[in-house]
Amino acid sequence: MDNLLPVPAHPILYTTTACSACEAALDLLAALPLAPPLTLVAQEVAFDDELLRRYGHRVPVLAFGSHELAWPFDAGDVMRMFAGT
């Protein structure tokens, strides 16, 4: 377990319904070797005009602190974001 990365507090995945890329992003995030397991906030953008304007054309978008990753991203991209690099 020494190779597990500490989990950042409350990363947010901006998402919407009927989005196959969003489902793929959720699957990818669920499979990450993080300790403790990832506590992810999934934020629907469709019901918030500001979120829809900001993220609607880019979902899924993973946000943590001041960092954002727009799809497509992979496990390496996410781990680097969480590590702060």
PyMOL Python script that loads the backbone (N, CA, C, O; Angstrom):
from pymol import cmd

cmd.read_pdbstr("""\
ATOM      1  N   MET A   1       0.808  -1.208   0.000  1.00  0.00           N
ATOM      2  CA  MET A   1       0.000   0.000   0.000  1.00  0.00           C
ATOM      3  C   MET A   1       0.846   1.266   0.000  1.00  0.00           C
ATOM      4  O   MET A   1       0.291   2.365   0.014  1.00  0.00           O
ATOM      5  N   ASP A   2       2.153   1.150  -0.015  1.00  0.00           N
ATOM      6  CA  ASP A   2       3.021   2.313   0.016  1.00  0.00           C
ATOM      7  C   ASP A   2       2.922   3.160  -1.239  1.00  0.00           C
ATOM      8  O   ASP A   2       3.327   4.322  -1.223  1.00  0.00           O
ATOM      9  N   ASN A   3       2.397   2.615  -2.319  1.00  0.00           N
ATOM     10  CA  ASN A   3       2.322   3.357  -3.573  1.00  0.00           C
ATOM     11  C   ASN A   3       1.001   4.104  -3.742  1.00  0.00           C
ATOM     12  O   ASN A   3       0.722   4.618  -4.825  1.00  0.00           O
ATOM     13  N   LEU A   4       0.187   4.173  -2.692  1.00  0.00           N
ATOM     14  CA  LEU A   4      -1.085   4.887  -2.777  1.00  0.00           C
ATOM     15  C   LEU A   4      -0.864   6.365  -2.508  1.00  0.00           C
ATOM     16  O   LEU A   4      -0.075   6.742  -1.642  1.00  0.00           O
ATOM     17  N   LEU A   5      -1.564   7.190  -3.255  1.00  0.00           N
ATOM     18  CA  LEU A   5      -1.486   8.631  -3.115  1.00  0.00           C
ATOM     19  C   LEU A   5      -2.587   9.112  -2.180  1.00  0.00           C
ATOM     20  O   LEU A   5      -3.729   8.674  -2.318  1.00  0.00           O
ATOM     21  N   PRO A   6      -2.285  10.005  -1.226  1.00  0.00           N
ATOM     22  CA  PRO A   6      -3.350  10.526  -0.368  1.00  0.00           C
ATOM     23  C   PRO A   6      -4.423  11.217  -1.202  1.00  0.00           C
ATOM     24  O   PRO A   6      -4.120  11.871  -2.200  1.00  0.00           O
ATOM     25  N   VAL A   7      -5.662  11.068  -0.792  1.00  0.00           N
ATOM     26  CA  VAL A   7      -6.786  11.641  -1.529  1.00  0.00           C
ATOM     27  C   VAL A   7      -6.961  13.108  -1.168  1.00  0.00           C
ATOM     28  O   VAL A   7      -6.992  13.452   0.013  1.00  0.00           O
ATOM     29  N   PRO A   8      -7.077  13.975  -2.166  1.00  0.00           N
ATOM     30  CA  PRO A   8      -7.389  15.372  -1.877  1.00  0.00           C
ATOM     31  C   PRO A   8      -8.825  15.490  -1.379  1.00  0.00           C
ATOM     32  O   PRO A   8      -9.661  14.624  -1.638  1.00  0.00           O
ATOM     33  N   ALA A   9      -9.090  16.555  -0.674  1.00  0.00           N
ATOM     34  CA  ALA A   9     -10.452  16.783  -0.165  1.00  0.00           C
ATOM     35  C   ALA A   9     -11.361  17.269  -1.278  1.00  0.00           C
ATOM     36  O   ALA A   9     -11.093  18.296  -1.901  1.00  0.00           O
ATOM     37  N   HIS A  10     -12.404  16.554  -1.522  1.00  0.00           N
ATOM     38  CA  HIS A  10     -13.533  16.951  -2.361  1.00  0.00           C
ATOM     39  C   HIS A  10     -13.211  17.399  -3.784  1.00  0.00           C
ATOM     40  O   HIS A  10     -13.513  18.534  -4.154  1.00  0.00           O
ATOM     41  N   PRO A  11     -12.606  16.528  -4.585  1.00  0.00           N
ATOM     42  CA  PRO A  11     -12.560  16.855  -6.008  1.00  0.00           C
ATOM     43  C   PRO A  11     -13.985  16.851  -6.557  1.00  0.00           C
ATOM     44  O   PRO A  11     -14.854  16.148  -6.041  1.00  0.00           O
ATOM     45  N   ILE A  12     -14.216  17.632  -7.598  1.00  0.00           N
ATOM     46  CA  ILE A  12     -15.546  17.760  -8.194  1.00  0.00           C
ATOM     47  C   ILE A  12     -15.479  17.289  -9.639  1.00  0.00           C
ATOM     48  O   ILE A  12     -14.585  17.684 -10.388  1.00  0.00           O
ATOM     49  N   LEU A  13     -16.424  16.446 -10.027  1.00  0.00           N
ATOM     50  CA  LEU A  13     -16.570  16.066 -11.421  1.00  0.00           C
ATOM     51  C   LEU A  13     -17.822  16.743 -11.951  1.00  0.00           C
ATOM     52  O   LEU A  13     -18.938  16.401 -11.559  1.00  0.00           O
ATOM     53  N   TYR A  14     -17.631  17.702 -12.843  1.00  0.00           N
ATOM     54  CA  TYR A  14     -18.760  18.362 -13.498  1.00  0.00           C
ATOM     55  C   TYR A  14     -19.239  17.426 -14.602  1.00  0.00           C
ATOM     56  O   TYR A  14     -18.457  16.994 -15.450  1.00  0.00           O
ATOM     57  N   THR A  15     -20.518  17.124 -14.579  1.00  0.00           N
ATOM     58  CA  THR A  15     -21.070  16.076 -15.421  1.00  0.00           C
ATOM     59  C   THR A  15     -22.488  16.422 -15.848  1.00  0.00           C
ATOM     60  O   THR A  15     -23.036  17.448 -15.443  1.00  0.00           O
ATOM     61  N   THR A  16     -23.066  15.577 -16.651  1.00  0.00           N
ATOM     62  CA  THR A  16     -24.470  15.701 -17.020  1.00  0.00           C
ATOM     63  C   THR A  16     -25.012  14.320 -17.349  1.00  0.00           C
ATOM     64  O   THR A  16     -24.243  13.372 -17.512  1.00  0.00           O
ATOM     65  N   THR A  17     -26.325  14.199 -17.447  1.00  0.00           N
ATOM     66  CA  THR A  17     -26.945  12.909 -17.724  1.00  0.00           C
ATOM     67  C   THR A  17     -26.751  12.521 -19.182  1.00  0.00           C
ATOM     68  O   THR A  17     -26.494  13.368 -20.039  1.00  0.00           O
ATOM     69  N   ALA A  18     -26.877  11.237 -19.445  1.00  0.00           N
ATOM     70  CA  ALA A  18     -26.760  10.689 -20.802  1.00  0.00           C
ATOM     71  C   ALA A  18     -25.446  11.082 -21.461  1.00  0.00           C
ATOM     72  O   ALA A  18     -25.412  11.456 -22.634  1.00  0.00           O
ATOM     73  N   CYS A  19     -24.370  10.993 -20.693  1.00  0.00           N
ATOM     74  CA  CYS A  19     -23.038  11.382 -21.166  1.00  0.00           C
ATOM     75  C   CYS A  19     -22.111  10.181 -21.007  1.00  0.00           C
ATOM     76  O   CYS A  19     -21.675   9.874 -19.898  1.00  0.00           O
ATOM     77  N   SER A  20     -21.811   9.504 -22.108  1.00  0.00           N
ATOM     78  CA  SER A  20     -20.968   8.310 -22.028  1.00  0.00           C
ATOM     79  C   SER A  20     -19.549   8.648 -21.574  1.00  0.00           C
ATOM     80  O   SER A  20     -18.918   7.848 -20.883  1.00  0.00           O
ATOM     81  N   ALA A  21     -19.045   9.810 -21.948  1.00  0.00           N
ATOM     82  CA  ALA A  21     -17.717  10.225 -21.481  1.00  0.00           C
ATOM     83  C   ALA A  21     -17.732  10.455 -19.974  1.00  0.00           C
ATOM     84  O   ALA A  21     -16.751  10.159 -19.293  1.00  0.00           O
ATOM     85  N   CYS A  22     -18.832  10.978 -19.452  1.00  0.00           N
ATOM     86  CA  CYS A  22     -18.952  11.196 -18.003  1.00  0.00           C
ATOM     87  C   CYS A  22     -18.931   9.864 -17.268  1.00  0.00           C
ATOM     88  O   CYS A  22     -18.299   9.742 -16.219  1.00  0.00           O
ATOM     89  N   GLU A  23     -19.617   8.869 -17.812  1.00  0.00           N
ATOM     90  CA  GLU A  23     -19.616   7.536 -17.208  1.00  0.00           C
ATOM     91  C   GLU A  23     -18.218   6.936 -17.250  1.00  0.00           C
ATOM     92  O   GLU A  23     -17.787   6.306 -16.284  1.00  0.00           O
ATOM     93  N   ALA A  24     -17.507   7.123 -18.353  1.00  0.00           N
ATOM     94  CA  ALA A  24     -16.140   6.618 -18.465  1.00  0.00           C
ATOM     95  C   ALA A  24     -15.225   7.310 -17.449  1.00  0.00           C
ATOM     96  O   ALA A  24     -14.367   6.668 -16.845  1.00  0.00           O
ATOM     97  N   ALA A  25     -15.410   8.609 -17.265  1.00  0.00           N
ATOM     98  CA  ALA A  25     -14.610   9.347 -16.283  1.00  0.00           C
ATOM     99  C   ALA A  25     -14.881   8.841 -14.868  1.00  0.00           C
ATOM    100  O   ALA A  25     -13.950   8.669 -14.081  1.00  0.00           O
ATOM    101  N   LEU A  26     -16.145   8.604 -14.542  1.00  0.00           N
ATOM    102  CA  LEU A  26     -16.485   8.067 -13.221  1.00  0.00           C
ATOM    103  C   LEU A  26     -15.847   6.700 -13.002  1.00  0.00           C
ATOM    104  O   LEU A  26     -15.330   6.426 -11.919  1.00  0.00           O
ATOM    105  N   ASP A  27     -15.877   5.841 -14.016  1.00  0.00           N
ATOM    106  CA  ASP A  27     -15.249   4.522 -13.908  1.00  0.00           C
ATOM    107  C   ASP A  27     -13.746   4.648 -13.693  1.00  0.00           C
ATOM    108  O   ASP A  27     -13.175   3.947 -12.857  1.00  0.00           O
ATOM    109  N   LEU A  28     -13.107   5.537 -14.441  1.00  0.00           N
ATOM    110  CA  LEU A  28     -11.675   5.764 -14.305  1.00  0.00           C
ATOM    111  C   LEU A  28     -11.341   6.238 -12.888  1.00  0.00           C
ATOM    112  O   LEU A  28     -10.402   5.737 -12.270  1.00  0.00           O
ATOM    113  N   LEU A  29     -12.103   7.193 -12.381  1.00  0.00           N
ATOM    114  CA  LEU A  29     -11.844   7.743 -11.051  1.00  0.00           C
ATOM    115  C   LEU A  29     -12.064   6.703  -9.959  1.00  0.00           C
ATOM    116  O   LEU A  29     -11.330   6.677  -8.971  1.00  0.00           O
ATOM    117  N   ALA A  30     -13.066   5.850 -10.127  1.00  0.00           N
ATOM    118  CA  ALA A  30     -13.350   4.814  -9.137  1.00  0.00           C
ATOM    119  C   ALA A  30     -12.227   3.787  -9.064  1.00  0.00           C
ATOM    120  O   ALA A  30     -12.044   3.150  -8.026  1.00  0.00           O
ATOM    121  N   ALA A  31     -11.478   3.615 -10.139  1.00  0.00           N
ATOM    122  CA  ALA A  31     -10.426   2.608 -10.197  1.00  0.00           C
ATOM    123  C   ALA A  31      -9.059   3.123  -9.737  1.00  0.00           C
ATOM    124  O   ALA A  31      -8.105   2.347  -9.683  1.00  0.00           O
ATOM    125  N   LEU A  32      -8.945   4.401  -9.407  1.00  0.00           N
ATOM    126  CA  LEU A  32      -7.647   4.953  -9.015  1.00  0.00           C
ATOM    127  C   LEU A  32      -7.172   4.390  -7.681  1.00  0.00           C
ATOM    128  O   LEU A  32      -7.978   4.186  -6.772  1.00  0.00           O
ATOM    129  N   PRO A  33      -5.857   4.136  -7.555  1.00  0.00           N
ATOM    130  CA  PRO A  33      -5.301   3.603  -6.312  1.00  0.00           C
ATOM    131  C   PRO A  33      -5.051   4.718  -5.298  1.00  0.00           C
ATOM    132  O   PRO A  33      -3.911   5.128  -5.086  1.00  0.00           O
ATOM    133  N   LEU A  34      -6.100   5.192  -4.688  1.00  0.00           N
ATOM    134  CA  LEU A  34      -6.004   6.298  -3.738  1.00  0.00           C
ATOM    135  C   LEU A  34      -6.317   5.814  -2.328  1.00  0.00           C
ATOM    136  O   LEU A  34      -7.100   4.884  -2.133  1.00  0.00           O
ATOM    137  N   ALA A  35      -5.693   6.457  -1.354  1.00  0.00           N
ATOM    138  CA  ALA A  35      -5.936   6.094   0.047  1.00  0.00           C
ATOM    139  C   ALA A  35      -6.257   7.339   0.834  1.00  0.00           C
ATOM    140  O   ALA A  35      -5.442   8.262   0.839  1.00  0.00           O
ATOM    141  N   PRO A  36      -7.382   7.426   1.493  1.00  0.00           N
ATOM    142  CA  PRO A  36      -8.508   6.496   1.437  1.00  0.00           C
ATOM    143  C   PRO A  36      -9.189   6.598   0.073  1.00  0.00           C
ATOM    144  O   PRO A  36      -8.826   7.452  -0.735  1.00  0.00           O
ATOM    145  N   PRO A  37     -10.167   5.740  -0.190  1.00  0.00           N
ATOM    146  CA  PRO A  37     -10.855   5.797  -1.483  1.00  0.00           C
ATOM    147  C   PRO A  37     -11.404   7.202  -1.781  1.00  0.00           C
ATOM    148  O   PRO A  37     -11.751   7.963  -0.877  1.00  0.00           O
ATOM    149  N   LEU A  38     -11.463   7.500  -3.033  1.00  0.00           N
ATOM    150  CA  LEU A  38     -11.867   8.817  -3.504  1.00  0.00           C
ATOM    151  C   LEU A  38     -13.278   9.186  -3.052  1.00  0.00           C
ATOM    152  O   LEU A  38     -14.221   8.419  -3.244  1.00  0.00           O
ATOM    153  N   THR A  39     -13.411  10.359  -2.453  1.00  0.00           N
ATOM    154  CA  THR A  39     -14.717  10.938  -2.164  1.00  0.00           C
ATOM    155  C   THR A  39     -14.916  12.037  -3.198  1.00  0.00           C
ATOM    156  O   THR A  39     -14.327  13.114  -3.107  1.00  0.00           O
ATOM    157  N   LEU A  40     -15.737  11.751  -4.158  1.00  0.00           N
ATOM    158  CA  LEU A  40     -15.926  12.629  -5.305  1.00  0.00           C
ATOM    159  C   LEU A  40     -17.293  13.280  -5.236  1.00  0.00           C
ATOM    160  O   LEU A  40     -18.290  12.627  -4.929  1.00  0.00           O
ATOM    161  N   VAL A  41     -17.330  14.564  -5.524  1.00  0.00           N
ATOM    162  CA  VAL A  41     -18.596  15.275  -5.634  1.00  0.00           C
ATOM    163  C   VAL A  41     -18.928  15.343  -7.126  1.00  0.00           C
ATOM    164  O   VAL A  41     -18.200  15.965  -7.899  1.00  0.00           O
ATOM    165  N   ALA A  42     -20.016  14.708  -7.524  1.00  0.00           N
ATOM    166  CA  ALA A  42     -20.476  14.777  -8.913  1.00  0.00           C
ATOM    167  C   ALA A  42     -21.487  15.914  -9.010  1.00  0.00           C
ATOM    168  O   ALA A  42     -22.525  15.890  -8.349  1.00  0.00           O
ATOM    169  N   GLN A  43     -21.178  16.904  -9.834  1.00  0.00           N
ATOM    170  CA  GLN A  43     -22.011  18.100  -9.946  1.00  0.00           C
ATOM    171  C   GLN A  43     -22.672  18.145 -11.314  1.00  0.00           C
ATOM    172  O   GLN A  43     -21.995  18.284 -12.333  1.00  0.00           O
ATOM    173  N   GLU A  44     -23.986  18.027 -11.336  1.00  0.00           N
ATOM    174  CA  GLU A  44     -24.767  18.139 -12.575  1.00  0.00           C
ATOM    175  C   GLU A  44     -24.746  19.590 -13.037  1.00  0.00           C
ATOM    176  O   GLU A  44     -25.047  20.495 -12.258  1.00  0.00           O
ATOM    177  N   VAL A  45     -24.391  19.818 -14.299  1.00  0.00           N
ATOM    178  CA  VAL A  45     -24.302  21.188 -14.806  1.00  0.00           C
ATOM    179  C   VAL A  45     -25.583  21.668 -15.476  1.00  0.00           C
ATOM    180  O   VAL A  45     -25.759  22.871 -15.668  1.00  0.00           O
ATOM    181  N   ALA A  46     -26.468  20.763 -15.831  1.00  0.00           N
ATOM    182  CA  ALA A  46     -27.636  21.120 -16.648  1.00  0.00           C
ATOM    183  C   ALA A  46     -28.626  22.036 -15.957  1.00  0.00           C
ATOM    184  O   ALA A  46     -29.375  22.743 -16.631  1.00  0.00           O
ATOM    185  N   PHE A  47     -28.653  22.044 -14.628  1.00  0.00           N
ATOM    186  CA  PHE A  47     -29.669  22.813 -13.906  1.00  0.00           C
ATOM    187  C   PHE A  47     -29.144  24.118 -13.314  1.00  0.00           C
ATOM    188  O   PHE A  47     -29.832  24.777 -12.534  1.00  0.00           O
ATOM    189  N   ASP A  48     -27.931  24.482 -13.689  1.00  0.00           N
ATOM    190  CA  ASP A  48     -27.307  25.709 -13.183  1.00  0.00           C
ATOM    191  C   ASP A  48     -26.761  26.475 -14.382  1.00  0.00           C
ATOM    192  O   ASP A  48     -25.832  26.015 -15.045  1.00  0.00           O
ATOM    193  N   ASP A  49     -27.331  27.632 -14.658  1.00  0.00           N
ATOM    194  CA  ASP A  49     -26.948  28.386 -15.857  1.00  0.00           C
ATOM    195  C   ASP A  49     -25.462  28.703 -15.907  1.00  0.00           C
ATOM    196  O   ASP A  49     -24.847  28.607 -16.969  1.00  0.00           O
ATOM    197  N   GLU A  50     -24.879  29.076 -14.784  1.00  0.00           N
ATOM    198  CA  GLU A  50     -23.455  29.413 -14.755  1.00  0.00           C
ATOM    199  C   GLU A  50     -22.592  28.181 -15.022  1.00  0.00           C
ATOM    200  O   GLU A  50     -21.647  28.250 -15.808  1.00  0.00           O
ATOM    201  N   LEU A  51     -22.907  27.056 -14.378  1.00  0.00           N
ATOM    202  CA  LEU A  51     -22.150  25.827 -14.615  1.00  0.00           C
ATOM    203  C   LEU A  51     -22.339  25.343 -16.042  1.00  0.00           C
ATOM    204  O   LEU A  51     -21.391  24.863 -16.664  1.00  0.00           O
ATOM    205  N   LEU A  52     -23.540  25.460 -16.564  1.00  0.00           N
ATOM    206  CA  LEU A  52     -23.798  25.058 -17.940  1.00  0.00           C
ATOM    207  C   LEU A  52     -22.992  25.906 -18.912  1.00  0.00           C
ATOM    208  O   LEU A  52     -22.425  25.389 -19.874  1.00  0.00           O
ATOM    209  N   ARG A  53     -22.944  27.195 -18.661  1.00  0.00           N
ATOM    210  CA  ARG A  53     -22.160  28.089 -19.521  1.00  0.00           C
ATOM    211  C   ARG A  53     -20.673  27.739 -19.438  1.00  0.00           C
ATOM    212  O   ARG A  53     -19.982  27.705 -20.456  1.00  0.00           O
ATOM    213  N   ARG A  54     -20.192  27.483 -18.242  1.00  0.00           N
ATOM    214  CA  ARG A  54     -18.761  27.249 -18.038  1.00  0.00           C
ATOM    215  C   ARG A  54     -18.313  25.856 -18.483  1.00  0.00           C
ATOM    216  O   ARG A  54     -17.238  25.710 -19.065  1.00  0.00           O
ATOM    217  N   TYR A  55     -19.133  24.828 -18.212  1.00  0.00           N
ATOM    218  CA  TYR A  55     -18.693  23.457 -18.429  1.00  0.00           C
ATOM    219  C   TYR A  55     -19.509  22.668 -19.439  1.00  0.00           C
ATOM    220  O   TYR A  55     -19.089  21.584 -19.843  1.00  0.00           O
ATOM    221  N   GLY A  56     -20.649  23.170 -19.856  1.00  0.00           N
ATOM    222  CA  GLY A  56     -21.570  22.393 -20.670  1.00  0.00           C
ATOM    223  C   GLY A  56     -20.967  21.772 -21.910  1.00  0.00           C
ATOM    224  O   GLY A  56     -21.301  20.637 -22.249  1.00  0.00           O
ATOM    225  N   HIS A  57     -20.101  22.472 -22.590  1.00  0.00           N
ATOM    226  CA  HIS A  57     -19.506  21.957 -23.823  1.00  0.00           C
ATOM    227  C   HIS A  57     -18.256  21.129 -23.569  1.00  0.00           C
ATOM    228  O   HIS A  57     -17.701  20.555 -24.506  1.00  0.00           O
ATOM    229  N   ARG A  58     -17.790  21.053 -22.287  1.00  0.00           N
ATOM    230  CA  ARG A  58     -16.541  20.349 -21.983  1.00  0.00           C
ATOM    231  C   ARG A  58     -16.708  19.142 -21.071  1.00  0.00           C
ATOM    232  O   ARG A  58     -15.722  18.457 -20.801  1.00  0.00           O
ATOM    233  N   VAL A  59     -17.910  18.851 -20.583  1.00  0.00           N
ATOM    234  CA  VAL A  59     -18.069  17.766 -19.622  1.00  0.00           C
ATOM    235  C   VAL A  59     -17.606  16.442 -20.207  1.00  0.00           C
ATOM    236  O   VAL A  59     -17.750  16.197 -21.405  1.00  0.00           O
ATOM    237  N   PRO A  60     -17.052  15.594 -19.361  1.00  0.00           N
ATOM    238  CA  PRO A  60     -16.801  15.805 -17.946  1.00  0.00           C
ATOM    239  C   PRO A  60     -15.539  16.640 -17.706  1.00  0.00           C
ATOM    240  O   PRO A  60     -14.580  16.593 -18.476  1.00  0.00           O
ATOM    241  N   VAL A  61     -15.574  17.395 -16.625  1.00  0.00           N
ATOM    242  CA  VAL A  61     -14.421  18.178 -16.180  1.00  0.00           C
ATOM    243  C   VAL A  61     -14.188  17.828 -14.720  1.00  0.00           C
ATOM    244  O   VAL A  61     -15.101  17.899 -13.897  1.00  0.00           O
ATOM    245  N   LEU A  62     -12.949  17.447 -14.408  1.00  0.00           N
ATOM    246  CA  LEU A  62     -12.559  17.160 -13.039  1.00  0.00           C
ATOM    247  C   LEU A  62     -11.864  18.390 -12.484  1.00  0.00           C
ATOM    248  O   LEU A  62     -10.917  18.895 -13.087  1.00  0.00           O
ATOM    249  N   ALA A  63     -12.328  18.877 -11.340  1.00  0.00           N
ATOM    250  CA  ALA A  63     -11.754  20.068 -10.726  1.00  0.00           C
ATOM    251  C   ALA A  63     -11.273  19.744  -9.319  1.00  0.00           C
ATOM    252  O   ALA A  63     -11.939  19.039  -8.562  1.00  0.00           O
ATOM    253  N   PHE A  64     -10.108  20.271  -8.990  1.00  0.00           N
ATOM    254  CA  PHE A  64      -9.570  20.170  -7.643  1.00  0.00           C
ATOM    255  C   PHE A  64      -8.762  21.425  -7.374  1.00  0.00           C
ATOM    256  O   PHE A  64      -7.776  21.702  -8.057  1.00  0.00           O
ATOM    257  N   GLY A  65      -9.193  22.190  -6.360  1.00  0.00           N
ATOM    258  CA  GLY A  65      -8.519  23.459  -6.088  1.00  0.00           C
ATOM    259  C   GLY A  65      -8.616  24.353  -7.306  1.00  0.00           C
ATOM    260  O   GLY A  65      -9.706  24.577  -7.830  1.00  0.00           O
ATOM    261  N   SER A  66      -7.499  24.858  -7.753  1.00  0.00           N
ATOM    262  CA  SER A  66      -7.484  25.744  -8.926  1.00  0.00           C
ATOM    263  C   SER A  66      -7.210  24.985 -10.218  1.00  0.00           C
ATOM    264  O   SER A  66      -7.077  25.598 -11.277  1.00  0.00           O
ATOM    265  N   HIS A  67      -7.123  23.657 -10.143  1.00  0.00           N
ATOM    266  CA  HIS A  67      -6.803  22.845 -11.311  1.00  0.00           C
ATOM    267  C   HIS A  67      -8.060  22.224 -11.907  1.00  0.00           C
ATOM    268  O   HIS A  67      -8.973  21.829 -11.182  1.00  0.00           O
ATOM    269  N   GLU A  68      -8.098  22.142 -13.231  1.00  0.00           N
ATOM    270  CA  GLU A  68      -9.189  21.486 -13.937  1.00  0.00           C
ATOM    271  C   GLU A  68      -8.628  20.606 -15.039  1.00  0.00           C
ATOM    272  O   GLU A  68      -7.659  20.961 -15.710  1.00  0.00           O
ATOM    273  N   LEU A  69      -9.258  19.451 -15.212  1.00  0.00           N
ATOM    274  CA  LEU A  69      -8.944  18.554 -16.322  1.00  0.00           C
ATOM    275  C   LEU A  69     -10.215  18.325 -17.115  1.00  0.00           C
ATOM    276  O   LEU A  69     -11.207  17.830 -16.579  1.00  0.00           O
ATOM    277  N   ALA A  70     -10.192  18.681 -18.382  1.00  0.00           N
ATOM    278  CA  ALA A  70     -11.330  18.403 -19.262  1.00  0.00           C
ATOM    279  C   ALA A  70     -11.078  17.078 -19.970  1.00  0.00           C
ATOM    280  O   ALA A  70      -9.936  16.726 -20.263  1.00  0.00           O
ATOM    281  N   TRP A  71     -12.137  16.362 -20.236  1.00  0.00           N
ATOM    282  CA  TRP A  71     -12.055  15.081 -20.927  1.00  0.00           C
ATOM    283  C   TRP A  71     -11.551  15.288 -22.335  1.00  0.00           C
ATOM    284  O   TRP A  71     -11.959  16.259 -22.973  1.00  0.00           O
ATOM    285  N   PRO A  72     -10.693  14.439 -22.856  1.00  0.00           N
ATOM    286  CA  PRO A  72     -10.284  13.174 -22.270  1.00  0.00           C
ATOM    287  C   PRO A  72      -9.083  13.342 -21.342  1.00  0.00           C
ATOM    288  O   PRO A  72      -8.140  14.073 -21.647  1.00  0.00           O
ATOM    289  N   PHE A  73      -9.137  12.655 -20.211  1.00  0.00           N
ATOM    290  CA  PHE A  73      -7.994  12.561 -19.304  1.00  0.00           C
ATOM    291  C   PHE A  73      -7.820  11.108 -18.914  1.00  0.00           C
ATOM    292  O   PHE A  73      -8.740  10.298 -19.028  1.00  0.00           O
ATOM    293  N   ASP A  74      -6.610  10.795 -18.448  1.00  0.00           N
ATOM    294  CA  ASP A  74      -6.349   9.413 -18.047  1.00  0.00           C
ATOM    295  C   ASP A  74      -5.907   9.381 -16.585  1.00  0.00           C
ATOM    296  O   ASP A  74      -5.798  10.419 -15.933  1.00  0.00           O
ATOM    297  N   ALA A  75      -5.658   8.182 -16.088  1.00  0.00           N
ATOM    298  CA  ALA A  75      -5.292   8.017 -14.683  1.00  0.00           C
ATOM    299  C   ALA A  75      -4.030   8.808 -14.340  1.00  0.00           C
ATOM    300  O   ALA A  75      -3.942   9.397 -13.262  1.00  0.00           O
ATOM    301  N   GLY A  76      -3.062   8.826 -15.240  1.00  0.00           N
ATOM    302  CA  GLY A  76      -1.830   9.576 -15.007  1.00  0.00           C
ATOM    303  C   GLY A  76      -2.091  11.066 -14.860  1.00  0.00           C
ATOM    304  O   GLY A  76      -1.513  11.717 -13.989  1.00  0.00           O
ATOM    305  N   ASP A  77      -2.956  11.609 -15.704  1.00  0.00           N
ATOM    306  CA  ASP A  77      -3.316  13.031 -15.611  1.00  0.00           C
ATOM    307  C   ASP A  77      -3.937  13.341 -14.247  1.00  0.00           C
ATOM    308  O   ASP A  77      -3.604  14.344 -13.617  1.00  0.00           O
ATOM    309  N   VAL A  78      -4.839  12.472 -13.804  1.00  0.00           N
ATOM    310  CA  VAL A  78      -5.528  12.689 -12.539  1.00  0.00           C
ATOM    311  C   VAL A  78      -4.555  12.587 -11.370  1.00  0.00           C
ATOM    312  O   VAL A  78      -4.584  13.419 -10.464  1.00  0.00           O
ATOM    313  N   MET A  79      -3.698  11.575 -11.385  1.00  0.00           N
ATOM    314  CA  MET A  79      -2.733  11.392 -10.295  1.00  0.00           C
ATOM    315  C   MET A  79      -1.776  12.577 -10.217  1.00  0.00           C
ATOM    316  O   MET A  79      -1.434  13.024  -9.122  1.00  0.00           O
ATOM    317  N   ARG A  80      -1.345  13.086 -11.358  1.00  0.00           N
ATOM    318  CA  ARG A  80      -0.458  14.270 -11.360  1.00  0.00           C
ATOM    319  C   ARG A  80      -1.204  15.486 -10.799  1.00  0.00           C
ATOM    320  O   ARG A  80      -0.620  16.274 -10.055  1.00  0.00           O
ATOM    321  N   MET A  81      -2.477  15.647 -11.144  1.00  0.00           N
ATOM    322  CA  MET A  81      -3.251  16.769 -10.620  1.00  0.00           C
ATOM    323  C   MET A  81      -3.358  16.665  -9.102  1.00  0.00           C
ATOM    324  O   MET A  81      -3.148  17.652  -8.396  1.00  0.00           O
ATOM    325  N   PHE A  82      -3.685  15.474  -8.596  1.00  0.00           N
ATOM    326  CA  PHE A  82      -3.820  15.280  -7.157  1.00  0.00           C
ATOM    327  C   PHE A  82      -2.494  15.443  -6.426  1.00  0.00           C
ATOM    328  O   PHE A  82      -2.470  15.841  -5.261  1.00  0.00           O
ATOM    329  N   ALA A  83      -1.391  15.137  -7.104  1.00  0.00           N
ATOM    330  CA  ALA A  83      -0.066  15.280  -6.496  1.00  0.00           C
ATOM    331  C   ALA A  83       0.426  16.722  -6.543  1.00  0.00           C
ATOM    332  O   ALA A  83       1.435  17.068  -5.929  1.00  0.00           O
ATOM    333  N   GLY A  84      -0.317  17.571  -7.295  1.00  0.00           N
ATOM    334  CA  GLY A  84       0.040  18.981  -7.367  1.00  0.00           C
ATOM    335  C   GLY A  84       1.125  19.298  -8.368  1.00  0.00           C
ATOM    336  O   GLY A  84       1.786  20.332  -8.264  1.00  0.00           O
ATOM    337  N   THR A  85       1.320  18.409  -9.351  1.00  0.00           N
ATOM    338  CA  THR A  85       2.357  18.670 -10.361  1.00  0.00           C
ATOM    339  C   THR A  85       1.743  18.969 -11.693  1.00  0.00           C
ATOM    340  O   THR A  85       2.460  19.214 -12.663  1.00  0.00           O
TER     341      THR A  85
END
""", "prot")
cmd.dss("prot")
cmd.show_as("cartoon", "prot")
cmd.util.cbc("prot")
cmd.orient("prot")
